[in-house]
C-alpha cells in the first residue's frame, strides 16, 4: 500500500504542477495549483520542499498584507467578484460583436468550460480573502517580517 500511496502523491503532484503552469496562461488558479503540486511532491522529494517553503512564506506575507486596510479588502473582493461575473458572462456565449476582427469562433471560445473555471477562480479568491481576514487581520507580525 505504501508504494501505491507514493505513486499517487507523485502523479498527483506532477499533474498539479503541469495544470498549474498551464493555468498561468489560461483562466484558473495557476499559482495555487503549483503550490498544491509542490506540497504533494514535498512529501517525497526534498527539492520540492525547498521550493515550497519560500513560496509559502511569501504567500502568507502577501495574504496578511492584503487585509490590513479596508481599501485593499474592498478592491480584492471587487476583483474576485468581477472574475465571477466575467465567468458567468463568458458562459452565456454572446455573439461576436461587429468590430471583432477575426472569425467569430474565436470570440469567447471555451464557453461554459472557461466560464466555470473563471467562476471557480473567483470563488476561490473570495474564500482566500475571508481566510486571510480571519487569520491575519490585525496581526502585524506577518506583515512586518518577511521570511
Secondary structure, 3 states (H helix, E strand, C coil): CHHHHHHHHHHHHHHHHHHHHHHHHCCCCHHHHHHHHHHHHCCCCHHHHHHHHHHHHHHHHHHHHHCCCHHHHHHHHHHHHHHHHHHHHHHCCCCCCCCCCCCHHHCCCCHHHHHHHHHHHHHHHHHHHHHHHHHHCCCCHHHHCCC
